[in-house]
Amino acid sequence: MAQNRKRLREYGIKIGVLPTGQLNAITDVAGVRVGQVTLSKGERIRTGVTAILPHGGNLFQEKVPAAVFVGNGFGKLAGSTQVQELGNLETPIILTNTLSVGTAMNAVVDYTLKLPGNEQVQSVNALVGETNDGGLNDIRGRHVTEKNVVDAIQNARAGVVEEGNVGAGTGTICFGFKGGIGTSSRKLPQNLGGYTVGVLVQSNFGGVLQVAGAPVGEELERFSFRQQILEKADGSCMIVVATDAPLDARNLERMASRAMLGLGKTGGIASNGSGDYVIAFSTHPELRVAYEGKQKTQTVPLLRNDEMSPLFMATIEATEEAILNSLFKAETTVGKDKNQVVALPLDKTLDILRKHHVIRP
């Protein structure tokens, strides 16, 4: 039955008005690769690693423009201040659990230093984000190893991205249901630039679930603060936004901020104890920053501010759909201390969506 769980659009549910990319995934942005390692062992280990690579070359030698937006800062996004200061990204983006951030940083530093051409490098800014999967996972056991992280990087590929409780989403919980990894994309028409926006999320937060505006969480009677049954809305959401549009760090940050509107459209509330971070980067080849550039200046094409609104809309739509895909694809999971988190009940959810005319005949 778990294998029958499908993505949102396979049930006839459409989010927004813009068309998706071919795969409806972050990997629709040319060059972007995703690698995942899932750790589901015994009764207590439910965690993993997800790696996102902007391109397949030496990222330290060919950095890409990037920005970070903090929706709510109750979290650990290691390496974020350098990205904010310099406006570029020099390592793969790693997502994992809260207590494995240090391990992941060590792994990324080691991986980067060993790359051919980096023999003289003496500083590496590893960018590592997290959510807390301690409800299902023996998080104190710190079971993620440096090898797991390097494997996720080295196994990263273009193409279809696995979703649900895989990689860094293996032990996550969202809106009281099983959360996980989700992805989506949007392809702008040529008259709006023809650019692609891709989003990947690690969903682990609370609120009142909405699907395309329908009050699913309310009608399922499962939402934060409902008669104190689900008294906590805390958690986190890591959001990674990729685009091939020629954007510098300033406009990437503006774009990243719109991802929080997509989270809000799903019913997320960015609660007090939620670490909600957005990392955005551009893969446009003319914007890459050489580690040791010989020229003192760099002349690059940049999209004008007036052309940003379609990209904002694409980011909002893709973020909303990526979060919902993470829920639709996730499976009921039993973990630490025999804790069970049920998957979103698709039969009841689809009935609600039909009632609210989200799914049309």
C-alpha positions in Angstrom: 0.0 0.0 0.0 2.9 2.3 0.8 4.1 2.0 -2.8 0.7 3.2 -4.0 1.2 6.7 -2.4 1.4 9.2 -5.2 2.5 12.8 -5.7 -0.1 15.5 -5.5 -0.7 16.0 -9.2 -1.3 12.3 -9.8 -4.5 12.7 -7.8 -5.6 15.7 -10.0 -4.6 18.3 -7.4 -3.1 21.4 -9.0 -1.3 24.1 -7.1 -1.1 27.5 -8.6 -1.2 28.5 -12.2 2.3 28.2 -13.6 3.4 25.1 -15.4 5.8 22.7 -13.8 9.2 21.6 -15.2 9.4 18.2 -16.8 10.1 16.3 -13.5 8.3 18.8 -11.2 11.5 18.7 -9.1 14.4 20.8 -8.1 16.5 18.9 -10.6 14.5 20.6 -13.4 17.0 23.4 -12.9 19.8 22.4 -15.2 22.9 21.1 -13.3 21.3 20.6 -9.9 21.9 17.2 -8.4 20.4 15.6 -5.3 21.8 12.7 -3.2 20.2 11.0 -0.2 21.2 8.4 2.4 18.4 6.9 4.5 19.1 5.4 7.9 16.2 3.2 9.0 17.7 0.5 11.3 16.2 -1.6 14.1 13.6 0.1 16.2 15.3 3.4 17.0 17.2 4.8 14.0 15.1 6.9 11.7 17.2 9.6 10.2 19.5 10.4 7.2 21.2 12.9 4.9 20.1 14.9 1.9 22.7 16.7 -0.3 21.9 19.3 -2.9 24.6 20.3 -5.4 24.2 23.4 -7.6 26.5 21.9 -10.3 28.6 18.8 -10.8 32.0 20.6 -10.8 34.3 21.8 -8.1 31.9 24.1 -6.2 34.7 25.6 -4.1 36.6 26.7 -7.2 33.4 27.8 -9.0 31.1 29.3 -6.4 27.5 30.2 -7.2 25.4 33.2 -6.1 23.4 32.4 -3.0 21.4 33.9 -0.2 19.7 32.8 3.1 16.4 34.0 4.5 15.5 33.3 8.1 11.7 32.8 8.6 12.2 31.8 12.3 15.6 31.3 13.7 15.1 28.5 16.2 17.6 26.2 14.4 21.1 25.5 13.4 22.0 26.6 9.8 25.8 26.3 10.0 27.7 28.5 7.5 24.8 30.9 6.9 26.6 34.1 8.0 29.3 33.8 5.3 26.7 33.1 2.6 24.9 36.3 3.8 28.1 38.3 3.9 29.7 37.3 0.6 26.6 36.3 -1.3 27.9 33.0 -2.6 27.9 29.2 -1.9 31.1 27.1 -2.0 30.0 23.7 -0.8 27.1 21.3 -1.3 24.1 22.1 0.9 23.6 19.3 3.5 20.3 18.6 5.3 20.3 16.2 8.3 19.1 16.1 11.9 19.9 18.6 14.6 22.6 16.8 16.5 24.4 15.7 13.3 25.2 19.2 12.0 28.8 19.0 13.4 29.4 15.6 11.8 28.1 16.9 8.5 30.3 20.0 8.7 33.4 17.8 9.2 32.4 15.6 6.3 31.9 18.5 3.9 35.2 20.1 4.9 37.0 16.8 4.4 35.3 16.2 1.1 36.1 19.7 -0.2 39.8 19.6 0.9 40.3 16.4 -1.0 38.9 17.6 -4.3 41.6 18.0 -7.0 42.6 21.6 -7.3 41.9 22.4 -3.6 45.3 21.3 -2.3 46.1 24.8 -1.0 42.7 25.6 0.4 42.7 26.5 4.1 39.2 27.7 4.8 35.9 26.0 3.8 32.4 27.3 4.6 30.2 24.2 4.9 26.5 25.0 4.7 24.5 22.5 6.8 20.9 22.7 7.8 18.7 20.5 10.1 15.4 19.7 11.6 14.9 17.7 14.8 13.7 14.2 14.2 13.9 13.1 17.9 10.3 12.0 18.1 11.0 9.0 15.8 14.8 8.8 15.9 17.3 8.1 18.6 18.8 11.5 17.9 21.1 11.4 20.9 22.8 8.4 19.5 24.1 10.6 16.6 24.0 7.7 14.1 24.8 9.8 11.0 28.4 9.3 10.1 30.8 11.4 8.0 30.7 8.6 5.4 27.0 8.9 5.2 27.3 12.5 4.3 30.1 12.0 1.8 28.1 9.2 0.2 25.1 11.5 -0.2 27.3 14.0 -2.0 29.0 11.5 -4.2 25.7 9.7 -5.1 24.0 13.0 -6.0 22.4 12.8 -9.5 20.1 14.7 -11.8 16.7 13.3 -12.5 13.9 12.0 -10.3 14.1 12.9 -6.6 12.9 10.4 -4.1 10.3 11.9 -1.7 8.7 11.1 1.6 10.5 9.6 4.5 13.9 9.3 2.9 17.2 11.0 3.5 17.0 13.9 5.9 13.2 13.4 6.0 13.3 9.8 7.3 12.2 10.8 10.8 10.3 14.1 10.4 6.8 15.0 11.3 4.6 17.6 9.6 1.2 18.9 10.8 1.0 15.9 13.1 1.4 13.5 10.2 4.6 11.9 8.8 6.6 14.5 6.9 9.7 14.2 4.9 11.5 15.3 1.7 9.4 16.9 -1.0 10.1 18.8 -4.2 8.5 20.7 -7.0 9.3 23.1 -9.8 7.9 25.8 -12.1 8.9 26.7 -15.6 8.1 30.3 -16.6 6.8 30.9 -20.2 9.2 32.5 -22.6 7.5 35.9 -22.4 8.3 35.9 -18.7 11.9 34.9 -19.2 11.6 31.1 -19.6 13.5 30.5 -16.3 13.1 27.5 -14.1 12.6 27.5 -10.3 13.0 24.3 -8.3 12.3 23.8 -4.6 13.2 21.0 -2.2 12.0 20.9 1.4 12.6 18.9 4.6 9.2 19.3 6.3 9.0 19.0 10.1 6.7 21.7 11.4 3.2 22.4 12.7 0.1 24.4 12.1 -3.3 23.7 10.4 -2.9 21.8 7.2 -4.4 23.3 4.0 -4.3 21.7 0.6 -5.0 24.2 -2.2 -7.0 26.2 0.3 -9.1 23.4 1.6 -9.2 23.0 5.4 -7.8 19.4 5.5 -6.3 19.6 8.9 -9.4 21.1 10.5 -11.7 18.5 8.9 -9.4 15.6 9.8 -9.5 17.1 13.4 -5.8 17.0 13.6 -4.0 20.3 14.0 -1.9 22.3 16.5 -3.5 23.4 19.7 -6.8 21.5 19.1 -8.1 21.1 22.6 -4.4 20.8 23.6 -4.3 17.3 22.0 -1.6 18.4 19.7 -0.3 21.1 22.0 2.9 21.7 20.2 3.4 23.3 16.8 7.2 23.4 17.0 9.5 21.8 14.5 11.4 23.1 11.5 11.3 23.4 7.8 14.4 23.6 5.6 13.7 25.0 2.1 16.2 25.0 -0.8 15.3 27.2 -3.8 17.3 26.8 -7.1 16.9 28.8 -10.3 18.7 29.3 -13.6 17.7 33.0 -13.7 20.7 35.4 -13.6 20.2 36.7 -10.0 22.7 38.1 -7.5 22.5 37.5 -3.8 20.2 40.5 -3.2 17.4 39.3 -5.5 18.0 35.7 -4.4 17.3 36.8 -0.8 14.1 38.5 -2.0 13.1 35.3 -3.8 14.0 33.2 -0.7 11.7 35.3 1.5 8.7 34.4 -0.8 9.2 30.7 0.0 7.8 31.5 3.5 4.6 32.6 1.8 4.4 29.1 0.2 4.9 27.5 3.7 2.1 29.8 5.0 -0.3 28.6 2.2 0.0 25.1 3.5 -1.0 26.2 7.0 2.4 26.4 8.6 2.8 29.1 11.3 6.6 29.4 11.8 6.1 28.7 15.5 8.3 29.9 18.3 10.3 26.7 18.3 10.5 26.2 14.6 13.7 26.7 12.6 12.5 27.8 9.2 15.3 28.7 6.8 15.4 29.2 3.1 18.6 28.8 1.0 18.4 30.2 -2.5 21.0 29.9 -5.3 21.4 30.6 -9.0 23.0 28.2 -11.4 23.4 30.7 -14.2 26.9 29.9 -15.6 28.0 33.5 -16.2 27.5 34.3 -12.5 29.9 31.7 -11.1 32.6 33.2 -8.9 36.1 31.8 -9.4 38.1 31.1 -6.3 41.2 32.8 -7.6 39.9 35.1 -10.3 42.6 37.1 -12.1 40.3 40.0 -13.0 39.6 42.7 -10.4 36.1 43.2 -11.7 33.3 40.9 -12.9 30.8 41.9 -15.5 27.7 39.7 -15.4 24.1 39.8 -16.7 21.6 40.5 -14.0 17.8 40.3 -14.1 16.2 43.7 -13.5 14.0 44.1 -10.3 11.0 44.7 -12.5 11.3 41.1 -13.9 11.3 39.4 -10.4 7.6 39.1 -9.8 7.1 35.9 -11.9 10.0 34.3 -10.1 8.4 35.2 -6.7 5.2 33.6 -7.8 7.0 30.5 -9.0 8.8 30.2 -5.7 5.6 30.4 -3.7 3.8 27.8 -5.8 6.7 25.4 -5.9 7.3 25.6 -2.2 3.6 25.0 -1.4 3.6 22.0 -3.7 6.9 20.6 -2.4 5.6 20.6 1.2 2.4 18.9 0.1 4.4 16.3 -1.9 6.4 15.5 1.2 3.2 14.7 3.0 1.5 12.8 0.2 4.5 10.6 -0.4 5.5 9.9 3.3 4.5 6.6 4.9 3.4 5.7 8.4 6.5 5.1 10.5 7.2 3.5 13.9 10.5 4.5 15.5 12.1 5.2 18.9 10.2 4.0 22.0 7.7 2.5 19.6 6.4 5.9 18.7 4.2 5.8 15.7 3.5 8.7 13.3 0.8 8.0 10.8 0.9 9.1 7.2 -1.7 11.6 5.9 -4.8 9.5 5.3 -5.2 9.9 1.6 -8.7 8.4 1.2 -10.2 10.9 3.7 -8.0 13.7 2.4 -9.2 13.2 -1.2 -12.8 13.1 0.0 -12.3 16.5 1.6 -10.7 17.9 -1.5 -13.5 16.7 -3.7 -16.0 18.3 -1.3 -14.2 21.6 -1.6 -13.9 21.2 -5.4 -10.1 21.1 -5.3 -10.3 17.8 -7.3 -12.7 18.3 -10.3 -14.2 15.6 -12.4 
